[in-house]
Amino acid sequence: MDRSKVRSSCQLVGGLLLKRGTKICFSLLLALIVSISAGSTALGDPPIAPSDVPTVTSDYIPALSTTQQVVLAQTKSQIVTYSKLVWQWESLMGLRRTRFSTGALRTHNLPYARWVLKSRRQLSGRLHAQANRQMVKRTQFFLADAARLRMELGMGRARSLMSVQGVEARFSVARRRVRELTKEWQSSSLYADLMCIHSGMQGSRRVGSGEGGMTSVSSTNPPYYGGWQMDITFQLKYGRQFYDRWGTADHWPAWAQLETAVTAYRSGRGFGPWPNTARDCGLL
């Protein structure tokens, strides 16, 4: 074949032979590679052995040894553990659950997996510290609620939590006490009777008009306030701490009004402060 035709069918650009439409370029390119390899060997460069070529995975990460595979599996397991801890602390504090990528559980890249583990561990540690501070505060609130409920039930003081070790353990015990006492109090006859005086309802049956809403104020002189219609003298005598904090009973929380009514009942007055509604409820 005429060499001018070969040159016209191939072009040397930037050191590479580019095909321009004939099969001859491929033969020339192969011959060029063979000649370069022969020249390198003649100059003393060792040929590349198959064992020197690195093996890569499908995502171009070098293959791991057996030991590294075990470490990677352990790292992924720890990532799952710390992710669950993060969700536990978030749930405890009422926070929205963090959405984690699952890429770290599918990767073959050990350094990346270790980096993800470190970040999850740090996040879990920060949330744990924050949750501990909240648990300390909430434990105090639970203990106060438990003391109030025990008073309403006519029970003595509860055993101290000093013997319970750990913030989480004390929090759990205090919360469980409140739940148990609340259930016991709301199923008691005194609770049902006082709620009947307040609302005029015995279960699902209406027996009277009740004392009024929690924020109601009577138009009488002197006026009566709240869900058990307490005058100022009554509030000062049986709920002074609430009056000093919130003013008249129509501004008190429902639990504070109920506690004041219980205090009056247990003082020996019984249901006497509410003669009409107590009679409607069959208590007098």
Short mmCIF file of the C-alpha atoms (twelve columns), coordinates in Angstrom:
data_MODEL
# 
_entry.id   MODEL 
# 
loop_
_atom_site.group_PDB 
_atom_site.id 
_atom_site.type_symbol 
_atom_site.label_atom_id 
_atom_site.label_alt_id 
_atom_site.label_comp_id 
_atom_site.label_asym_id 
_atom_site.label_seq_id 
_atom_site.Cartn_x 
_atom_site.Cartn_y 
_atom_site.Cartn_z 
_atom_site.pdbx_PDB_model_num 
ATOM 1   C CA . MET A 1   0.000   0.000   0.000   1 
ATOM 2   C CA . ASP A 2   1.186   3.474   -0.773  1 
ATOM 3   C CA . ARG A 3   2.692   5.073   2.331   1 
ATOM 4   C CA . SER A 4   1.070   8.362   1.468   1 
ATOM 5   C CA . LYS A 5   -2.293  6.646   1.952   1 
ATOM 6   C CA . VAL A 6   -1.194  5.343   5.372   1 
ATOM 7   C CA . ARG A 7   -0.184  8.812   6.427   1 
ATOM 8   C CA . SER A 8   -3.425  10.217  5.148   1 
ATOM 9   C CA . SER A 9   -5.417  7.666   7.136   1 
ATOM 10  C CA . CYS A 10  -3.558  8.301   10.430  1 
ATOM 11  C CA . GLN A 11  -2.449  11.416  12.215  1 
ATOM 12  C CA . LEU A 12  0.029   11.821  15.094  1 
ATOM 13  C CA . VAL A 13  -1.490  14.283  17.573  1 
ATOM 14  C CA . GLY A 14  0.084   14.935  20.996  1 
ATOM 15  C CA . GLY A 15  2.115   11.719  20.745  1 
ATOM 16  C CA . LEU A 16  -0.970  9.548   19.956  1 
ATOM 17  C CA . LEU A 17  -2.007  7.962   16.702  1 
ATOM 18  C CA . LEU A 18  -5.647  8.752   15.995  1 
ATOM 19  C CA . LYS A 19  -7.782  6.550   13.772  1 
ATOM 20  C CA . ARG A 20  -9.262  8.327   10.824  1 
ATOM 21  C CA . GLY A 21  -11.251 5.612   9.152   1 
ATOM 22  C CA . THR A 22  -8.977  2.649   8.350   1 
ATOM 23  C CA . LYS A 23  -7.840  -0.480  10.184  1 
ATOM 24  C CA . ILE A 24  -4.166  0.256   9.508   1 
ATOM 25  C CA . CYS A 25  -4.012  2.774   12.395  1 
ATOM 26  C CA . PHE A 26  -4.667  0.040   14.934  1 
ATOM 27  C CA . SER A 27  -1.736  -2.023  13.582  1 
ATOM 28  C CA . LEU A 28  0.555   0.992   13.676  1 
ATOM 29  C CA . LEU A 29  -0.536  1.856   17.214  1 
ATOM 30  C CA . LEU A 30  0.133   -1.732  18.368  1 
ATOM 31  C CA . ALA A 31  3.556   -1.709  16.723  1 
ATOM 32  C CA . LEU A 32  4.354   1.583   18.457  1 
ATOM 33  C CA . ILE A 33  3.465   0.150   21.885  1 
ATOM 34  C CA . VAL A 34  5.590   -2.974  21.286  1 
ATOM 35  C CA . SER A 35  8.561   -0.894  20.235  1 
ATOM 36  C CA . ILE A 36  8.284   1.335   23.332  1 
ATOM 37  C CA . SER A 37  8.119   -1.714  25.613  1 
ATOM 38  C CA . ALA A 38  11.162  -3.282  23.930  1 
ATOM 39  C CA . GLY A 39  13.061  -0.047  24.319  1 
ATOM 40  C CA . SER A 40  12.228  0.203   28.010  1 
ATOM 41  C CA . THR A 41  13.437  -3.372  28.593  1 
ATOM 42  C CA . ALA A 42  16.634  -2.711  26.714  1 
ATOM 43  C CA . LEU A 43  17.330  0.287   28.940  1 
ATOM 44  C CA . GLY A 44  17.039  -1.878  32.057  1 
ATOM 45  C CA . ASP A 45  13.438  -1.139  33.269  1 
ATOM 46  C CA . PRO A 46  11.905  -4.358  34.661  1 
ATOM 47  C CA . PRO A 47  8.735   -5.562  32.997  1 
ATOM 48  C CA . ILE A 48  5.475   -5.196  34.959  1 
ATOM 49  C CA . ALA A 49  4.525   -8.465  36.578  1 
ATOM 50  C CA . PRO A 50  0.826   -9.357  37.003  1 
ATOM 51  C CA . SER A 51  1.272   -9.554  40.796  1 
ATOM 52  C CA . ASP A 52  2.308   -5.870  40.906  1 
ATOM 53  C CA . VAL A 53  -1.001  -4.648  39.483  1 
ATOM 54  C CA . PRO A 54  -3.290  -3.586  42.367  1 
ATOM 55  C CA . THR A 55  -6.655  -5.277  42.593  1 
ATOM 56  C CA . VAL A 56  -9.555  -2.842  42.882  1 
ATOM 57  C CA . THR A 57  -13.163 -3.343  43.888  1 
ATOM 58  C CA . SER A 58  -16.170 -2.246  41.911  1 
ATOM 59  C CA . ASP A 59  -15.985 1.258   43.471  1 
ATOM 60  C CA . TYR A 60  -12.244 1.539   42.875  1 
ATOM 61  C CA . ILE A 61  -11.207 0.898   46.502  1 
ATOM 62  C CA . PRO A 62  -8.251  -1.486  47.026  1 
ATOM 63  C CA . ALA A 63  -9.342  -4.934  48.218  1 
ATOM 64  C CA . LEU A 64  -9.194  -5.464  51.987  1 
ATOM 65  C CA . SER A 65  -7.334  -8.204  53.749  1 
ATOM 66  C CA . THR A 66  -9.222  -10.643 55.940  1 
ATOM 67  C CA . THR A 67  -8.253  -8.696  59.066  1 
ATOM 68  C CA . GLN A 68  -9.382  -5.418  57.521  1 
ATOM 69  C CA . GLN A 69  -12.694 -6.985  56.527  1 
ATOM 70  C CA . VAL A 70  -13.286 -8.042  60.139  1 
ATOM 71  C CA . VAL A 71  -12.419 -4.524  61.353  1 
ATOM 72  C CA . LEU A 72  -14.758 -3.013  58.756  1 
ATOM 73  C CA . ALA A 73  -17.621 -5.260  59.872  1 
ATOM 74  C CA . GLN A 74  -17.006 -4.297  63.512  1 
ATOM 75  C CA . THR A 75  -16.883 -0.624  62.577  1 
ATOM 76  C CA . LYS A 76  -20.222 -0.863  60.776  1 
ATOM 77  C CA . SER A 77  -21.744 -2.606  63.795  1 
ATOM 78  C CA . GLN A 78  -20.571 0.221   66.037  1 
ATOM 79  C CA . ILE A 79  -22.017 2.775   63.624  1 
ATOM 80  C CA . VAL A 80  -25.415 1.101   64.019  1 
ATOM 81  C CA . THR A 81  -25.026 1.067   67.824  1 
ATOM 82  C CA . TYR A 82  -24.194 4.773   68.073  1 
ATOM 83  C CA . SER A 83  -26.944 5.672   65.615  1 
ATOM 84  C CA . LYS A 84  -29.457 3.965   67.913  1 
ATOM 85  C CA . LEU A 85  -28.008 5.824   70.911  1 
ATOM 86  C CA . VAL A 86  -28.444 9.128   69.078  1 
ATOM 87  C CA . TRP A 87  -32.093 8.266   68.442  1 
ATOM 88  C CA . GLN A 88  -32.532 7.214   72.084  1 
ATOM 89  C CA . TRP A 89  -31.319 10.568  73.423  1 
ATOM 90  C CA . GLU A 90  -33.354 12.465  70.835  1 
ATOM 91  C CA . SER A 91  -36.493 10.548  71.783  1 
ATOM 92  C CA . LEU A 92  -35.873 11.212  75.459  1 
ATOM 93  C CA . MET A 93  -35.618 14.957  74.828  1 
ATOM 94  C CA . GLY A 94  -38.548 15.036  72.428  1 
ATOM 95  C CA . LEU A 95  -36.362 15.957  69.443  1 
ATOM 96  C CA . ARG A 96  -36.937 14.983  65.843  1 
ATOM 97  C CA . ARG A 97  -35.104 11.822  64.885  1 
ATOM 98  C CA . THR A 98  -31.943 12.398  62.836  1 
ATOM 99  C CA . ARG A 99  -31.954 10.778  59.408  1 
ATOM 100 C CA . PHE A 100 -28.622 9.081   58.703  1 
ATOM 101 C CA . SER A 101 -27.306 8.014   55.308  1 
ATOM 102 C CA . THR A 102 -26.891 4.259   54.862  1 
ATOM 103 C CA . GLY A 103 -23.837 4.700   52.658  1 
ATOM 104 C CA . ALA A 104 -21.469 3.959   55.530  1 
ATOM 105 C CA . LEU A 105 -23.075 0.530   55.975  1 
ATOM 106 C CA . ARG A 106 -22.480 -0.366  52.313  1 
ATOM 107 C CA . THR A 107 -18.998 1.042   51.830  1 
ATOM 108 C CA . HIS A 108 -15.798 -0.983  51.398  1 
ATOM 109 C CA . ASN A 109 -13.731 2.050   52.379  1 
ATOM 110 C CA . LEU A 110 -12.421 1.417   55.895  1 
ATOM 111 C CA . PRO A 111 -11.105 4.976   56.540  1 
ATOM 112 C CA . TYR A 112 -14.475 6.413   55.530  1 
ATOM 113 C CA . ALA A 113 -16.334 3.989   57.814  1 
ATOM 114 C CA . ARG A 114 -14.042 4.964   60.687  1 
ATOM 115 C CA . TRP A 115 -14.708 8.646   60.037  1 
ATOM 116 C CA . VAL A 116 -18.479 8.044   60.109  1 
ATOM 117 C CA . LEU A 117 -18.124 6.092   63.362  1 
ATOM 118 C CA . LYS A 118 -16.162 8.937   64.943  1 
ATOM 119 C CA . SER A 119 -18.805 11.501  63.958  1 
ATOM 120 C CA . ARG A 120 -21.679 9.321   65.264  1 
ATOM 121 C CA . ARG A 121 -19.822 8.736   68.537  1 
ATOM 122 C CA . GLN A 122 -19.261 12.477  68.997  1 
ATOM 123 C CA . LEU A 123 -22.902 13.294  68.210  1 
ATOM 124 C CA . SER A 124 -24.089 10.645  70.652  1 
ATOM 125 C CA . GLY A 125 -21.805 12.046  73.347  1 
ATOM 126 C CA . ARG A 126 -23.124 15.592  72.902  1 
ATOM 127 C CA . LEU A 127 -26.749 14.475  72.985  1 
ATOM 128 C CA . HIS A 128 -26.089 12.251  76.006  1 
ATOM 129 C CA . ALA A 129 -24.695 15.197  77.968  1 
ATOM 130 C CA . GLN A 130 -27.658 17.345  76.951  1 
ATOM 131 C CA . ALA A 131 -30.106 14.581  77.871  1 
ATOM 132 C CA . ASN A 132 -28.454 14.153  81.274  1 
ATOM 133 C CA . ARG A 133 -29.002 17.827  82.074  1 
ATOM 134 C CA . GLN A 134 -32.645 17.534  81.086  1 
ATOM 135 C CA . MET A 135 -33.099 14.323  83.073  1 
ATOM 136 C CA . VAL A 136 -31.778 15.987  86.234  1 
ATOM 137 C CA . LYS A 137 -34.333 18.798  85.886  1 
ATOM 138 C CA . ARG A 138 -37.196 16.487  84.989  1 
ATOM 139 C CA . THR A 139 -36.385 14.176  87.878  1 
ATOM 140 C CA . GLN A 140 -36.948 17.109  90.259  1 
ATOM 141 C CA . PHE A 141 -40.305 17.824  88.628  1 
ATOM 142 C CA . PHE A 142 -41.292 14.167  88.867  1 
ATOM 143 C CA . LEU A 143 -40.399 14.075  92.545  1 
ATOM 144 C CA . ALA A 144 -42.503 17.187  93.187  1 
ATOM 145 C CA . ASP A 145 -45.435 15.640  91.308  1 
ATOM 146 C CA . ALA A 146 -45.023 12.398  93.234  1 
ATOM 147 C CA . ALA A 147 -45.097 14.272  96.549  1 
ATOM 148 C CA . ARG A 148 -48.267 16.103  95.501  1 
ATOM 149 C CA . LEU A 149 -49.967 12.902  94.401  1 
ATOM 150 C CA . ARG A 150 -49.046 11.127  97.608  1 
ATOM 151 C CA . MET A 151 -50.559 13.991  99.580  1 
ATOM 152 C CA . GLU A 152 -53.760 13.795  97.522  1 
ATOM 153 C CA . LEU A 153 -53.892 10.069  98.158  1 
ATOM 154 C CA . GLY A 154 -53.278 10.573  101.871 1 
ATOM 155 C CA . MET A 155 -49.975 8.704   101.747 1 
ATOM 156 C CA . GLY A 156 -46.766 9.403   103.635 1 
ATOM 157 C CA . ARG A 157 -43.465 10.579  102.187 1 
ATOM 158 C CA . ALA A 158 -41.784 8.408   99.595  1 
ATOM 159 C CA . ARG A 159 -38.397 6.762   99.990  1 
ATOM 160 C CA . SER A 160 -35.505 8.941   98.847  1 
ATOM 161 C CA . LEU A 161 -33.769 8.329   95.542  1 
ATOM 162 C CA . MET A 162 -30.315 8.842   97.042  1 
ATOM 163 C CA . SER A 163 -29.697 5.099   97.016  1 
ATOM 164 C CA . VAL A 164 -30.404 4.914   93.269  1 
ATOM 165 C CA . GLN A 165 -27.177 5.223   91.306  1 
ATOM 166 C CA . GLY A 166 -26.986 7.134   88.039  1 
ATOM 167 C CA . VAL A 167 -28.893 9.992   86.440  1 
ATOM 168 C CA . GLU A 168 -30.801 7.741   84.054  1 
ATOM 169 C CA . ALA A 169 -31.761 5.291   86.800  1 
ATOM 170 C CA . ARG A 170 -33.060 8.063   89.091  1 
ATOM 171 C CA . PHE A 171 -34.976 9.594   86.201  1 
ATOM 172 C CA . SER A 172 -36.586 6.259   85.348  1 
ATOM 173 C CA . VAL A 173 -37.565 5.561   88.967  1 
ATOM 174 C CA . ALA A 174 -39.047 9.045   89.468  1 
ATOM 175 C CA . ARG A 175 -41.005 8.863   86.207  1 
ATOM 176 C CA . ARG A 176 -42.340 5.403   87.061  1 
ATOM 177 C CA . ARG A 177 -43.458 6.607   90.494  1 
ATOM 178 C CA . VAL A 178 -45.399 9.491   88.993  1 
ATOM 179 C CA . ARG A 179 -47.097 7.240   86.446  1 
ATOM 180 C CA . GLU A 180 -48.107 4.727   89.094  1 
ATOM 181 C CA . LEU A 181 -49.343 7.404   91.516  1 
ATOM 182 C CA . THR A 182 -51.240 9.232   88.783  1 
ATOM 183 C CA . LYS A 183 -53.011 6.031   87.787  1 
ATOM 184 C CA . GLU A 184 -53.847 5.268   91.421  1 
ATOM 185 C CA . TRP A 185 -55.063 8.821   92.099  1 
ATOM 186 C CA . GLN A 186 -57.266 9.027   89.005  1 
ATOM 187 C CA . SER A 187 -58.891 5.715   89.911  1 
ATOM 188 C CA . SER A 188 -59.575 6.791   93.519  1 
ATOM 189 C CA . SER A 189 -63.044 7.673   94.778  1 
ATOM 190 C CA . LEU A 190 -61.925 11.074  96.112  1 
ATOM 191 C CA . TYR A 191 -60.702 12.104  92.667  1 
ATOM 192 C CA . ALA A 192 -64.007 11.035  91.107  1 
ATOM 193 C CA . ASP A 193 -65.984 12.902  93.771  1 
ATOM 194 C CA . LEU A 194 -64.052 16.151  93.398  1 
ATOM 195 C CA . MET A 195 -64.260 15.976  89.621  1 
ATOM 196 C CA . CYS A 196 -68.014 15.478  89.916  1 
ATOM 197 C CA . ILE A 197 -68.223 18.642  92.054  1 
ATOM 198 C CA . HIS A 198 -66.193 20.479  89.430  1 
ATOM 199 C CA . SER A 199 -67.953 19.263  86.288  1 
ATOM 200 C CA . GLY A 200 -71.330 17.912  87.443  1 
ATOM 201 C CA . MET A 201 -70.565 14.576  85.787  1 
ATOM 202 C CA . GLN A 202 -70.517 11.129  87.363  1 
ATOM 203 C CA . GLY A 203 -68.813 9.030   84.759  1 
ATOM 204 C CA . SER A 204 -70.828 9.647   81.594  1 
ATOM 205 C CA . ARG A 205 -73.971 10.766  83.454  1 
ATOM 206 C CA . ARG A 206 -74.715 14.411  84.198  1 
ATOM 207 C CA . VAL A 207 -76.001 14.946  87.717  1 
ATOM 208 C CA . GLY A 208 -75.733 18.744  88.017  1 
ATOM 209 C CA . SER A 209 -74.216 21.897  86.628  1 
ATOM 210 C CA . GLY A 210 -70.940 21.627  88.555  1 
ATOM 211 C CA . GLU A 211 -68.975 24.455  90.077  1 
ATOM 212 C CA . GLY A 212 -67.689 25.823  86.775  1 
ATOM 213 C CA . GLY A 213 -64.722 25.957  84.435  1 
ATOM 214 C CA . MET A 214 -61.133 26.232  85.593  1 
ATOM 215 C CA . THR A 215 -60.972 29.877  84.477  1 
ATOM 216 C CA . SER A 216 -64.450 30.911  85.574  1 
ATOM 217 C CA . VAL A 217 -65.157 33.812  87.952  1 
ATOM 218 C CA . SER A 218 -68.594 34.192  89.535  1 
ATOM 219 C CA . SER A 219 -70.538 37.420  89.394  1 
ATOM 220 C CA . THR A 220 -71.336 37.276  93.111  1 
ATOM 221 C CA . ASN A 221 -69.930 39.576  95.761  1 
ATOM 222 C CA . PRO A 222 -67.474 38.417  96.924  1 
ATOM 223 C CA . PRO A 223 -66.567 36.544  93.716  1 
ATOM 224 C CA . TYR A 224 -65.542 32.902  93.559  1 
ATOM 225 C CA . TYR A 225 -62.772 31.676  91.303  1 
ATOM 226 C CA . GLY A 226 -61.768 28.580  89.362  1 
ATOM 227 C CA . GLY A 227 -63.077 25.056  88.907  1 
ATOM 228 C CA . TRP A 228 -64.039 24.667  92.592  1 
ATOM 229 C CA . GLN A 229 -65.246 28.266  93.030  1 
ATOM 230 C CA . MET A 230 -62.911 29.335  95.833  1 
ATOM 231 C CA . ASP A 231 -63.077 32.761  97.424  1 
ATOM 232 C CA . ILE A 232 -59.949 34.685  98.398  1 
ATOM 233 C CA . THR A 233 -60.054 33.508  102.021 1 
ATOM 234 C CA . PHE A 234 -60.250 29.860  100.887 1 
ATOM 235 C CA . GLN A 235 -57.357 30.334  98.459  1 
ATOM 236 C CA . LEU A 236 -55.127 31.969  101.058 1 
ATOM 237 C CA . LYS A 237 -55.847 29.273  103.630 1 
ATOM 238 C CA . TYR A 238 -55.469 26.147  101.491 1 
ATOM 239 C CA . GLY A 239 -53.446 27.276  98.480  1 
ATOM 240 C CA . ARG A 240 -51.369 30.234  99.585  1 
ATOM 241 C CA . GLN A 241 -48.306 29.172  97.564  1 
ATOM 242 C CA . PHE A 242 -50.369 29.158  94.381  1 
ATOM 243 C CA . TYR A 243 -52.032 32.476  95.156  1 
ATOM 244 C CA . ASP A 244 -48.647 34.095  95.748  1 
ATOM 245 C CA . ARG A 245 -47.367 32.726  92.456  1 
ATOM 246 C CA . TRP A 246 -50.311 33.153  90.063  1 
ATOM 247 C CA . GLY A 247 -52.878 35.359  91.763  1 
ATOM 248 C CA . THR A 248 -56.506 34.251  91.964  1 
ATOM 249 C CA . ALA A 249 -57.466 30.642  91.319  1 
ATOM 250 C CA . ASP A 250 -58.829 31.257  87.822  1 
ATOM 251 C CA . HIS A 251 -55.178 31.692  86.773  1 
ATOM 252 C CA . TRP A 252 -53.934 28.508  88.455  1 
ATOM 253 C CA . PRO A 253 -53.182 25.253  86.629  1 
ATOM 254 C CA . ALA A 254 -55.878 22.603  87.027  1 
ATOM 255 C CA . TRP A 255 -53.614 20.435  89.199  1 
ATOM 256 C CA . ALA A 256 -53.037 23.336  91.629  1 
ATOM 257 C CA . GLN A 257 -56.760 23.952  91.976  1 
ATOM 258 C CA . LEU A 258 -57.370 20.251  92.561  1 
ATOM 259 C CA . GLU A 259 -54.586 20.078  95.142  1 
ATOM 260 C CA . THR A 260 -56.114 23.021  97.025  1 
ATOM 261 C CA . ALA A 261 -59.510 21.313  97.030  1 
ATOM 262 C CA . VAL A 262 -57.915 18.112  98.361  1 
ATOM 263 C CA . THR A 263 -56.101 20.074  101.071 1 
ATOM 264 C CA . ALA A 264 -59.403 21.595  102.185 1 
ATOM 265 C CA . TYR A 265 -61.084 18.182  102.144 1 
ATOM 266 C CA . ARG A 266 -58.337 16.555  104.219 1 
ATOM 267 C CA . SER A 267 -58.289 19.437  106.680 1 
ATOM 268 C CA . GLY A 268 -61.569 18.081  108.060 1 
ATOM 269 C CA . ARG A 269 -64.010 20.140  105.996 1 
ATOM 270 C CA . GLY A 270 -64.884 17.293  103.684 1 
ATOM 271 C CA . PHE A 271 -67.203 18.354  100.875 1 
ATOM 272 C CA . GLY A 272 -68.746 21.126  102.990 1 
ATOM 273 C CA . PRO A 273 -67.300 24.023  100.933 1 
ATOM 274 C CA . TRP A 274 -69.443 22.878  97.960  1 
ATOM 275 C CA . PRO A 275 -72.838 21.983  99.490  1 
ATOM 276 C CA . ASN A 276 -75.032 22.275  96.389  1 
ATOM 277 C CA . THR A 277 -72.839 20.468  93.903  1 
ATOM 278 C CA . ALA A 278 -71.776 17.884  96.488  1 
ATOM 279 C CA . ARG A 279 -75.441 17.146  97.110  1 
ATOM 280 C CA . ASP A 280 -76.018 16.747  93.371  1 
ATOM 281 C CA . CYS A 281 -73.207 14.195  93.348  1 
ATOM 282 C CA . GLY A 282 -74.708 12.321  96.291  1 
ATOM 283 C CA . LEU A 283 -71.850 13.233  98.649  1 
ATOM 284 C CA . LEU A 284 -73.966 15.037  101.271 1 
# 
